[in-house]
């Protein structure tokens, strides 16, 4: 990419252009078609969960990789009594039984509970797993049992006898959780199921969370009842008491549990058995999250070995530890940014380093696994530029690296079990997601390309998202811009800056549009120029670039957005008196700070669900980047917008949902009180009962985006 100080100029053009409207955006007019619930199967087949939207039924259909033709239908909800459709499915190892979920109820971001049924493909028999709603059921390796969690206790059902055995008995809401994660683990370590079968199905390892002493947060729900209902859940805020987490192993043969001693630690973000049925591995972190240990424990005698350790002056990023994979000889593949960039390493079974497999000033973004026959690893990386994602393979010896697919943009893959085939997903800013079939050597066939969506968008003549870089006094940053299709370089336009800016995040990526992008296109049609800049602290440019914000969230990121706005404001077609900024969550924290600290640059800001003080946010995320409030009080307060409200000069809209379990509405209320005390005028929108995404209920998103659009038209006018 090239460094620029100005937008590309285009001749003044007048087009007939159909206008976007928010109703069609939020009713899903421009929704892409996906391959739903893809599952690789044994042999040369894969399955898809297909929905028939005309009659509300669903089916699981099997396809051959070689031909892409449907070979058989495994199950159709029309053939099942009292089940109109199912939401998800999973097979046992031999693919003779299917677990199907129905009536799924969302709990938090990743967690849900469902009614589950077992279907036997041989006998065609259907039976309930349990009479109640349960969570996270999984088959044992031999398919003879299913473990699941109900009311915070771990259970195991013998499918041969039909008998269900209760493994734990102390589970209790807001006190003890067995086999599932608590709220903060689910949100920040990104997993819900906290139990694992060993390879022969004789033992189950599970985490126990004792959150008795963790402080509660409450959410009031306002509905048609005379009095509001109140939900209480445990939420450890920065510097406060975390749940005490311990690792246990249940032996199904002698029906006994024992606790595994892992020494001193605060967190257990991952557990995994290797191919030895008595060796359990666990990752531990200290509270500062700058010291990681990988343990290997012999469950028979309790002997614990440290396979590897990683230390960092800031923090050890554990986002990729679920890519940690054991090979047949119990050597393992590990992702680490210990050399400054995220790369693949091969370690022996005793933890000694065999080889660093990838190296360079770029990052591996995903590890897909190993083709055992060819000893070839597949991974995704940013080798083609950090706004792109490309699929590569490399030998287990670190040689014979190969790029798979000619297309730049965002590429990802779903592999067959033996890694012989993969279905590639590709999109870029000009092309919606397409699906193609590949083997190790070449692309074989096209599957789906969303061409109908492109045809549907043709009359709208949407502007092109232009990628470039922007240089300021503090660095060179990735950027995209949108201009009105009839852009006139002799005219002055308002500028709206779009950003998120959180640690390790990325907004400037060459991928297809999401719903927010269509709003950005709509604003461009209304006469706005939009720009998005990924400043310091964002991801995929190395650890040093990402970790510069350590202990000072909201300092350098805000400086970079202010300087970017100043640089862009010098362009002859940008009206420096009409520059605004928008953001959600971390981006809203940023938008608030930019309007206050950059009050001579930004005239308008919209902050949706903002963090306004990191003292109010959860322990794991906040302390990873800030340490505790006691250790780093100035880092928390110097960049909190609450302490800068006296600087407000422009137009400020703050939006929050009262049911937000993630960034609590407390943030907006505290910001509101600070603004009132400073006698600063602002606008506010409160959405009762809505969570962090502010989407629940009819027309919620439509209402929100109409409100934000009107706010911009009044306070950052395009005419």
C-alpha positions in Angstrom: 0.0 0.0 0.0 1.1 3.6 -0.5 1.2 6.4 2.0 -1.1 9.3 1.1 -1.9 12.6 2.5 -5.1 13.1 0.5 -8.0 11.2 -1.1 -7.8 10.1 -4.7 -9.6 12.7 -6.8 -12.2 11.5 -9.3 -13.9 13.6 -12.0 -17.3 15.1 -11.1 -19.8 12.5 -12.1 -23.6 12.4 -11.9 -25.2 9.0 -11.7 -28.7 7.8 -11.4 -28.4 6.2 -8.0 -31.0 4.3 -6.0 -30.9 5.4 -2.4 -30.3 3.1 0.5 -32.7 3.2 3.4 -32.4 2.0 6.9 -35.5 -0.2 6.8 -34.1 -2.4 4.1 -30.7 -2.6 5.7 -32.2 -3.8 9.0 -34.8 -6.1 7.6 -31.9 -8.1 6.0 -32.4 -7.1 2.4 -28.6 -7.3 1.8 -28.0 -10.4 3.9 -25.4 -12.8 2.4 -26.1 -16.5 1.9 -23.9 -18.8 3.9 -23.1 -22.5 4.3 -25.0 -23.2 7.5 -23.4 -25.4 10.2 -20.8 -27.0 8.0 -19.3 -30.2 9.5 -16.5 -32.3 8.0 -17.4 -36.0 8.2 -15.5 -39.3 8.1 -14.2 -40.2 4.6 -14.8 -37.8 1.7 -18.0 -36.1 2.9 -19.3 -33.1 4.7 -22.7 -32.1 6.1 -24.7 -28.9 6.1 -27.7 -27.8 8.1 -30.2 -26.5 5.6 -33.2 -24.4 6.5 -36.4 -24.3 4.4 -37.7 -20.8 5.2 -41.0 -21.5 3.3 -42.2 -24.0 5.9 -39.8 -23.5 8.8 -38.3 -26.9 8.7 -34.6 -28.0 8.7 -32.6 -30.9 7.5 -29.1 -32.3 7.8 -27.7 -33.1 4.3 -24.6 -35.0 3.3 -22.4 -34.0 0.3 -19.4 -35.5 -1.4 -16.3 -33.4 -1.6 -15.3 -34.8 -4.9 -18.6 -34.0 -6.7 -20.2 -31.4 -4.3 -23.4 -33.3 -5.0 -25.8 -34.3 -2.2 -25.3 -37.9 -1.5 -28.1 -38.3 1.1 -30.3 -36.6 3.6 -29.4 -37.7 7.1 -32.3 -36.2 8.9 -35.3 -33.9 8.3 -37.3 -32.2 11.0 -40.5 -33.0 9.1 -39.9 -36.7 10.0 -39.6 -36.1 13.7 -42.5 -35.9 16.1 -43.1 -32.6 17.9 -40.0 -31.0 16.4 -40.6 -28.3 13.8 -36.9 -27.5 13.3 -33.5 -27.9 15.0 -31.0 -25.2 15.7 -27.7 -27.1 15.7 -26.3 -30.7 15.5 -23.2 -32.7 16.2 -22.2 -36.3 15.5 -20.5 -39.0 17.6 -17.1 -40.2 16.4 -18.5 -43.0 14.3 -21.3 -40.8 12.9 -24.1 -43.2 13.8 -25.7 -40.8 16.3 -26.7 -37.2 16.1 -27.3 -34.7 19.0 -29.8 -32.1 17.8 -30.8 -28.9 19.7 -34.2 -27.2 19.7 -35.8 -24.2 21.4 -32.4 -22.7 22.1 -32.4 -19.8 24.6 -29.5 -17.4 24.5 -27.9 -16.6 27.9 -24.9 -14.4 27.3 -22.7 -13.7 24.3 -21.6 -17.3 23.7 -23.7 -19.4 26.1 -27.2 -20.9 25.6 -29.3 -23.7 26.7 -31.5 -26.0 24.6 -33.7 -29.1 24.6 -31.5 -31.8 23.1 -32.5 -35.0 21.4 -30.5 -38.1 20.4 -31.2 -39.6 17.0 -29.8 -43.0 16.0 -29.1 -43.1 12.3 -29.3 -46.9 12.2 -32.5 -47.6 14.2 -34.1 -44.2 13.3 -35.0 -43.9 17.0 -35.4 -40.4 18.6 -35.2 -39.9 22.3 -34.7 -36.9 24.6 -31.3 -36.4 26.2 -33.0 -35.0 29.3 -36.4 -33.6 30.1 -34.9 -30.2 31.0 -32.9 -27.5 29.1 -29.2 -28.4 29.3 -25.9 -26.9 28.1 -22.9 -28.0 26.1 -23.5 -31.8 25.6 -20.8 -33.8 24.0 -20.4 -37.5 23.1 -17.7 -39.6 24.7 -15.0 -40.8 22.2 -16.7 -44.2 21.8 -20.1 -42.6 21.4 -21.6 -44.6 24.3 -22.1 -41.7 26.7 -23.0 -38.0 26.6 -21.8 -35.5 29.2 -23.8 -32.3 29.7 -24.3 -29.5 32.3 -27.6 -28.8 33.9 -28.1 -26.2 36.7 -24.4 -25.8 37.1 -23.8 -29.5 37.6 -22.0 -32.0 35.4 -23.9 -35.1 34.3 -23.1 -38.2 32.2 -25.8 -40.3 30.4 -25.1 -43.9 29.4 -26.7 -44.3 26.0 -26.8 -48.1 26.3 -28.6 -48.2 29.6 -30.3 -44.9 29.5 -29.1 -44.1 33.0 -27.9 -40.6 33.8 -25.3 -40.2 36.5 -24.8 -36.9 38.3 -21.0 -36.2 38.5 -21.2 -33.1 40.7 -23.7 -32.1 43.3 -22.6 -28.7 44.6 -23.6 -26.6 41.6 -25.7 -23.5 42.6 -26.5 -20.3 40.7 -24.2 -17.5 41.6 -22.1 -19.8 43.8 -20.6 -22.9 42.2 -20.3 -23.7 38.5 -19.1 -27.1 37.3 -18.1 -27.8 33.7 -19.1 -24.3 32.4 -17.3 -21.0 32.6 -18.4 -18.0 34.6 -19.4 -14.7 32.9 -15.9 -13.2 32.6 -14.3 -16.3 31.3 -17.0 -16.7 28.6 -16.5 -13.0 27.6 -12.8 -12.7 27.7 -11.4 -16.2 27.2 -14.1 -16.9 24.6 -15.2 -20.4 25.7 -18.2 -21.8 27.6 -17.8 -25.6 27.9 -15.2 -26.1 30.6 -14.9 -29.9 30.5 -13.1 -32.4 28.3 -13.2 -36.1 27.7 -9.9 -38.0 27.6 -9.1 -40.1 24.5 -10.5 -43.4 25.7 -13.5 -41.9 27.4 -12.6 -43.1 30.9 -12.1 -39.7 32.5 -13.6 -36.2 32.2 -11.6 -33.1 33.2 -13.6 -30.1 34.3 -13.2 -26.7 35.8 -15.0 -25.7 39.0 -15.8 -22.0 39.6 -16.5 -20.9 43.1 -17.9 -17.4 42.7 -19.5 -17.1 46.1 -17.4 -14.1 47.1 -17.6 -12.4 43.7 -19.6 -9.2 43.7 -23.0 -9.2 41.9 -24.3 -6.9 39.2 -28.0 -6.6 38.7 -30.1 -5.8 35.7 -33.6 -4.6 36.0 -36.1 -5.8 33.3 -39.1 -3.5 32.5 -42.0 -5.2 30.9 -45.8 -5.4 31.4 -45.5 -6.4 35.0 -46.3 -3.9 37.7 -42.8 -4.1 39.2 -39.5 -4.7 37.4 -37.8 -8.0 37.6 -34.1 -8.0 38.6 -31.4 -10.4 37.4 -28.3 -10.8 39.5 -25.1 -12.3 38.2 -21.5 -12.4 39.3 -19.3 -9.9 37.5 -15.7 -9.3 38.8 -14.7 -5.7 38.0 -11.1 -4.5 37.7 -9.2 -5.1 40.9 -12.1 -7.0 42.6 -12.4 -10.6 43.7 -12.4 -13.2 40.9 -14.0 -16.6 41.1 -11.7 -19.3 42.5 -11.1 -21.7 39.7 -9.9 -25.3 40.2 -9.3 -28.2 37.9 -10.8 -31.6 38.6 -10.9 -35.1 37.0 -13.7 -37.5 37.2 -13.0 -41.2 36.7 -16.0 -43.0 35.1 -14.6 -46.4 36.1 -14.5 -45.9 39.8 -16.9 -42.9 39.9 -14.6 -40.6 41.8 -13.3 -37.1 41.4 -10.0 -35.5 42.5 -8.6 -32.1 42.3 -5.5 -31.4 40.3 -2.8 -29.3 42.0 -1.4 -26.7 39.5 0.4 -24.5 42.1 0.0 -20.8 42.1 -2.2 -19.2 39.4 -5.2 -16.9 39.0 -6.7 -18.2 35.7 -7.0 -21.5 33.8 -7.9 -20.4 30.3 -7.5 -23.8 28.6 -7.6 -27.5 29.4 -6.8 -30.3 26.9 -5.8 -34.0 27.1 -3.0 -35.3 24.9 -3.1 -38.7 23.2 -2.1 -40.4 26.4 -5.4 -41.0 28.3 -3.8 -40.2 31.6 -2.0 -36.9 30.6 -4.1 -33.8 31.1 -2.7 -30.4 30.0 -3.7 -27.1 31.4 -2.7 -23.5 30.7 -2.5 -21.2 33.7 -2.0 -17.5 34.0 -1.1 -15.2 36.9 -3.4 -12.3 37.6 -1.4 -9.8 35.6 -1.5 -12.2 32.7 2.2 -11.8 31.9 3.3 -15.3 33.0 1.9 -18.3 31.2 2.5 -21.9 32.1 1.6 -25.1 30.2 1.2 -28.0 32.6 1.1 -31.7 31.8 -0.3 -33.7 34.8 -0.4 -37.4 35.1 -3.9 -38.0 36.5 -3.1 -41.3 38.1 -0.3 -40.1 40.4 -0.7 -36.3 40.2 2.8 -35.6 38.9 2.8 -32.2 37.3 5.4 -31.1 34.6 5.7 -27.6 33.1 6.1 -28.1 29.4 6.7 -24.4 28.6 6.5 -21.0 30.1 6.1 -17.6 28.5 6.7 -14.2 30.2 6.2 -10.7 28.9 6.8 -7.2 30.2 3.2 -6.4 29.3 1.0 -9.4 28.9 0.9 -12.8 27.2 -1.9 -12.9 24.6 -3.8 -16.1 25.0 -6.4 -15.6 22.2 -4.8 -18.3 20.1 -4.3 -21.0 22.7 -7.3 -23.0 21.4 -5.2 -23.6 18.3 -2.8 -25.6 20.5 -2.7 -29.1 18.9 -1.1 -32.4 19.8 0.3 -34.5 17.1 0.3 -38.4 17.2 3.6 -38.5 19.1 2.4 -35.9 21.6 4.6 -33.3 20.2 2.6 -30.1 19.7 2.0 -27.0 17.6 1.9 -23.8 19.6 1.1 -20.2 18.5 3.1 -17.5 20.2 4.2 -13.9 19.6 7.3 -14.3 21.7 9.6 -13.1 18.8 7.4 -10.0 18.3 5.0 -11.5 15.8 2.5 -14.3 16.1 4.0 -17.5 14.7 3.8 -21.3 14.7 6.2 -23.4 16.8 6.7 -27.1 17.0 7.6 -28.5 20.4 8.5 -32.0 21.4 6.4 -34.0 23.9 8.7 -32.9 26.7 8.3 -29.2 25.9 11.7 -28.7 24.1 11.5 -26.6 21.0 12.0 -28.5 17.8 11.5 -25.7 15.3 9.9 -22.3 14.7 7.8 -23.1 11.6 6.9 -19.6 10.5 8.9 -16.4 10.8 8.8 -12.8 9.6 7.4 -9.3 10.2 3.8 -10.6 9.7 1.5 -12.7 11.8 -0.2 -16.1 11.7 -3.9 -15.5 12.4 -5.2 -19.1 12.5 -3.8 -22.6 12.6 -6.0 -25.2 10.7 -4.2 -28.4 11.4 -1.9 -31.1 9.9 -2.3 -33.4 7.0 -0.7 -36.5 8.6 0.0 -38.2 5.3 2.0 -35.3 3.7 3.1 -33.8 7.1 1.8 -30.4 5.9 0.4 -27.8 8.2 -2.3 -25.3 7.0 -2.7 -21.8 8.4 -4.1 -18.3 7.8 -1.8 -15.3 7.9 -1.4 -11.6 6.9 1.7 -12.3 4.8 0.0 -10.5 1.8 -0.4 -7.3 3.9 -2.1 -6.9 7.3 -5.5 -5.9 5.9 -5.7 -9.2 4.1 -6.0 -12.9 5.2 -4.5 -15.7 3.0 -4.3 -19.4 3.4 -0.9 -21.0 3.4 0.6 -24.4 4.0 4.1 -25.4 5.2 5.9 -28.7 5.9 6.3 -29.9 9.5 10.0 -29.3 8.7 9.4 -25.6 8.1 10.0 -26.0 4.3 7.9 -26.0 1.1 5.6 -23.1 2.0 2.7 -22.6 -0.4 0.1 -20.0 -0.9 -3.4 -21.4 -1.6 -5.6 -19.3 -3.9 -4.7 -16.2 -6.0 -7.2 -13.8 -4.5 -6.3 -11.1 -2.0 -8.9 -10.0 0.5 -10.1 -12.1 3.3 -9.7 -15.9 2.9 -10.6 -18.6 5.4 -11.1 -22.3 5.2 -13.0 -25.3 6.5 -11.0 -28.5 6.1 -12.0 -32.1 5.7 -10.9 -34.3 8.6 -7.8 -35.6 6.9 -6.9 -32.1 5.5 -7.2 -33.4 1.9 -9.9 -30.9 0.9 -10.9 -27.5 2.1 -13.8 -25.2 1.4 -12.4 -21.7 1.0 -14.4 -18.6 1.9 -13.3 -15.5 0.1 -14.5 -11.9 0.2 -13.1 -8.4 -0.3 -14.5 -4.9 -0.2 -15.9 -5.4 -3.8 -17.1 -9.0 -3.6 -19.4 -10.8 -1.1 -18.4 -14.2 0.2 -17.8 -16.9 -2.3 -17.2 -20.6 -1.4 -14.9 -22.8 -3.5 -13.6 -26.3 -3.1 -9.8 -26.9 -3.1 -7.4 -29.7 -2.6 -3.7 -29.3 -1.7 -2.8 -28.5 -5.4 -5.6 -26.4 -6.8 -9.1 -25.0 -6.8 -11.5 -27.7 -7.9 -15.0 -26.2 -8.1 -17.1 -23.3 -7.2 -19.9 -23.8 -4.6 -21.6 -20.5 -3.9 -20.8 -16.9 -4.8 -23.6 -14.5 -3.7 -23.9 -13.2 -7.2 -27.6 -12.4 -6.6 -26.6 -10.0 -3.8 -24.3 -8.1 -6.2 -27.1 -7.9 -8.8 -29.4 -6.6 -6.1 -26.9 -3.9 -5.1 -26.2 -2.7 -8.7 -28.9 0.0 -8.8 -27.5 1.5 -5.7 -24.2 2.3 -7.4 -22.4 2.2 -4.0 -19.1 4.1 -3.6 -15.9 2.2 -3.5 -14.1 1.6 -0.2 -10.6 2.8 -1.0 -7.7 1.4 1.1 -4.5 3.3 1.7 -2.3 4.5 4.5 -2.2 7.8 6.3 0.9 9.4 7.7 0.8 11.6 10.8 3.6 12.9 13.0 3.2 9.7 15.1 3.3 7.0 12.5 1.8 5.5 9.3 -1.6 3.8 9.7 -3.9 1.7 7.6 -7.0 3.6 6.4 -10.1 3.2 4.3 -12.2 6.0 2.9 -15.7 6.4 1.3 -16.7 9.3 -0.7 -20.0 10.2 -2.3 -20.4 8.7 -5.8 -20.8 12.2 -7.3 -17.8 13.5 -5.4 -16.8 17.1 -6.4 -13.2 18.1 -5.5 -14.3 21.7 -5.6 -16.8 21.2 -2.8 -16.3 20.9 1.0 -17.7 17.8 2.7 -18.2 16.8 6.3 -16.0 14.0 7.5 -17.2 11.2 9.9 -14.5 9.1 11.3 -15.2 5.4 12.1 -13.1 3.4 14.5 -13.0 0.8 17.3 -9.3 1.0 18.3 -9.2 -1.6 21.0 -6.1 -3.7 21.7 -5.4 -6.2 18.9 -8.5 -5.2 17.0 -8.8 -4.3 13.3 -11.4 -2.2 11.4 -9.4 -1.6 8.2 -9.7 -5.0 6.6 -10.3 -5.9 3.0 -13.5 -7.9 3.5 -17.2 -7.7 2.5 -19.6 -5.3 4.1 -21.4 -5.8 7.4 -24.6 -4.1 8.5 -22.7 -1.0 9.8 -21.0 -0.7 6.4 -24.4 -0.3 4.7 -25.1 2.6 7.0 -21.7 4.1 6.1 -22.7 3.8 2.4 -26.0 5.4 3.2 -24.2 8.4 4.8 -21.9 8.7 1.8 -25.1 8.9 -0.4 -26.2 11.7 1.9 -23.0 13.7 1.2 -20.6 12.6 3.9 -17.0 11.5 3.5 -16.1 8.6 5.8 -12.7 7.5 7.0 -11.5 4.7 9.2 -8.0 4.7 10.6 -6.4 1.9 12.7 -4.0 3.6 15.0 -1.6 2.3 17.6 -2.8 -0.5 19.7 -4.6 -2.3 17.0 -3.7 -5.7 15.7 -1.7 -7.7 13.2 1.3 -5.4 12.9 3.3 -7.0 15.7 3.4 -7.0 19.5 5.2 -3.7 19.8 2.6 -1.8 17.8 -0.2 -3.5 19.8 1.2 -3.2 23.3 2.3 0.4 23.1 -1.0 1.2 24.8 -0.2 -0.9 27.9 -1.3 0.7 31.2 -2.6 3.8 29.2 -5.8 2.7 27.3 -7.2 5.8 25.6 -4.0 7.8 25.4 -2.1 7.0 22.2 -5.2 5.7 20.4 -7.0 9.1 21.0 -3.9 11.0 19.9 -3.8 9.0 16.6 -7.5 9.7 15.8 -7.1 13.4 16.6 -3.9 13.7 14.4 -5.6 11.7 11.7 -8.6 14.1 11.7 -6.2 17.1 11.6 -4.3 15.6 8.6 -7.5 14.8 6.7 -9.0 18.2 7.7 -6.3 20.0 5.8 -7.6 18.5 2.5 -9.3 21.1 0.3 -12.5 19.1 0.1 -12.9 18.3 3.8 -14.6 21.0 5.9 -12.4 21.1 9.0 -15.4 22.7 10.9 -17.5 19.6 10.3 -15.6 16.6 11.6 -17.3 13.9 13.6 -16.5 10.6 15.1 -18.5 7.4 15.8 -17.9 4.3 17.8 -19.4 1.4 19.7 -18.2 -0.1 23.0 -14.4 0.5 23.0 -15.0 2.7 20.0 -17.5 4.7 22.0 -14.9 5.2 24.8 -12.7 6.5 22.1 -15.4 8.7 20.4 -16.1 10.3 23.8 -12.5 11.0 24.5 -11.8 12.4 21.1 -14.6 14.9 21.3 -13.3 16.0 24.7 -9.5 15.9 24.3 -9.8 16.9 20.6 -12.4 19.6 21.1 -10.7 21.9 18.6 -10.8 19.2 15.9 -14.1 17.2 16.5 -17.4 19.0 16.4 -19.7 15.9 16.9 -19.5 12.4 18.5 -21.8 9.5 18.9 -20.9 7.0 21.6 -22.9 3.7 21.7 -22.5 1.6 24.8 -19.3 3.3 25.9 -16.9 2.3 28.6 -16.4 5.6 30.5 -14.1 4.3 33.2 -12.2 1.1 33.1 -12.9 0.8 36.8 -16.4 -0.3 35.8 -15.2 -3.0 33.4 -14.4 -6.7 34.0 -11.2 -7.9 35.6 -9.7 -10.1 32.9 -9.9 -7.7 30.0 -9.1 -4.6 31.9 -6.2 -5.8 34.0 -4.6 -7.5 31.0 -4.0 -4.0 29.6 -4.1 -1.8 32.7 -3.1 -3.8 35.7 -5.4 -3.2 38.7 -6.7 0.3 39.7 -4.6 0.0 42.9 -1.4 -0.6 40.9 -2.2 2.0 38.2 -4.7 4.6 39.4 -3.5 7.3 37.0 -3.7 5.0 34.0 -7.4 4.5 34.9 -8.3 8.1 35.5 -6.2 10.2 33.2 -7.9 8.8 30.1 -11.4 8.4 31.5 -13.8 10.7 29.7 -15.6 11.3 32.9 -12.7 13.4 34.1 -12.6 15.5 30.9 -16.3 16.6 30.6 -15.3 20.2 31.3 -13.7 20.2 27.8 -17.0 19.5 26.0 -17.7 22.1 23.2 -19.3 20.0 20.5 -22.4 17.9 20.0 -22.5 14.6 22.0 -24.9 11.7 21.8 -24.5 8.9 24.3 -26.5 5.7 23.8 -26.8 2.6 26.1 -29.1 -0.4 26.8 -30.1 -0.9 30.4 -29.8 -4.7 30.0 -26.2 -4.6 28.9 -24.4 -7.4 30.8 -21.1 -6.5 29.3 -20.5 -2.7 29.4 -22.9 -1.8 32.1 -25.3 1.1 31.8 -23.5 2.4 34.9 -20.9 3.8 32.5 -23.4 6.0 30.7 -25.1 7.1 34.0 -21.8 8.1 35.5 -20.9 10.0 32.4 -24.3 11.6 32.4 -23.9 12.8 36.0 -20.4 14.2 35.3 -21.8 16.2 32.4 -24.7 17.5 34.5 -22.4 18.6 37.2 -20.3 20.4 34.6 -23.5 21.9 33.2 -22.7 20.5 29.7 -25.5 19.9 27.3 -25.7 16.6 25.4 -28.2 14.1 24.0 -28.9 10.7 25.4 -30.8 7.6 24.3 -31.5 4.8 26.7 -32.9 1.5 25.4 -34.7 -0.4 28.2 -33.7 -4.0 28.6 -31.4 -4.1 25.5 -28.0 -5.7 25.8 -24.7 -4.6 24.4 -25.7 -5.1 20.8 -29.0 -3.1 21.3 -30.9 -5.3 18.9 -33.6 -7.1 20.9 -37.3 -6.3 20.1 -39.0 -5.1 17.0 -37.4 -2.1 15.2 -34.7 -1.6 17.9 -31.8 -1.4 15.5 -33.8 0.6 13.0 -34.8 3.1 15.7 -31.2 3.4 16.9 -29.7 4.0 13.4 -32.5 6.5 12.5 -31.7 8.4 15.7 -28.0 8.5 14.9 -28.6 9.5 11.3 -30.9 12.4 12.3 -28.3 13.5 14.9 -25.6 13.7 12.3 -27.9 15.5 9.8 -28.6 18.2 12.4 -25.2 18.5 14.1 -22.9 17.6 11.2 -24.9 18.7 8.2 -23.9 17.6 4.7 -25.5 20.6 3.0 
